[in-house]
């Protein structure tokens, strides 16, 4: 792998899902069509989860039907929370990746999904089988990777144990996720520097959250530790509903792109197309906050 090549994953689903006012499907579709021209490796576009739990994503079926197949230049990733959602998602040829949140904190897993970690491992196996049968990439988000408010154990050994276990279920991409926005440059470097060399056959990504002033030190730490896959959202929208600091959001994509290019990394991003997406994001998100 080219050590100066970075994969960027844009997460409009994460940016939108917490908004109180529903974004019309037409506007979501127009936004996604601009993002598809930017050159992101992957776009986390929607989720096949309960419409009652996340009303903003209730139109994911309609969204994927509206996207023009020959205009899709990025991988499309859908978040799923159970086997039923995965069974729905695999029916769409345009969806290439399925993402599943798996918490390394037992307390959070119970609160978030009403399942224990052991029960969730069974769900992972079922989803992995569906992905393998339908030629989909399986992405597992290891939530609470950088700590949790409950005192549950987290460290490189804990994460390594779960990666080693879950990779058997057709998963080759894991994203270490800072669910509550508490990761520091030191903890980021420590985890990636420990995990990446231990799993050379696995792609390890970063789904980090940040305040507006801390994003650069976080991406620097991850890059230094060897991470080359980063999730973000334009303008840092979305992110951490559980974070104590209300300014905590996603990593700001447009700032990451500028920084990475200044540092000599290759992102494959079309800057003019990105600028168009940023402009449209300003319009859409300001109308539906």
Order of alpha helices (4+ residues) and beta strands (2+ residues): beta-alpha-alpha-beta-alpha-beta-alpha-beta-alpha-alpha-beta-alpha-beta-alpha-beta-beta-alpha-beta-beta-alpha-alpha
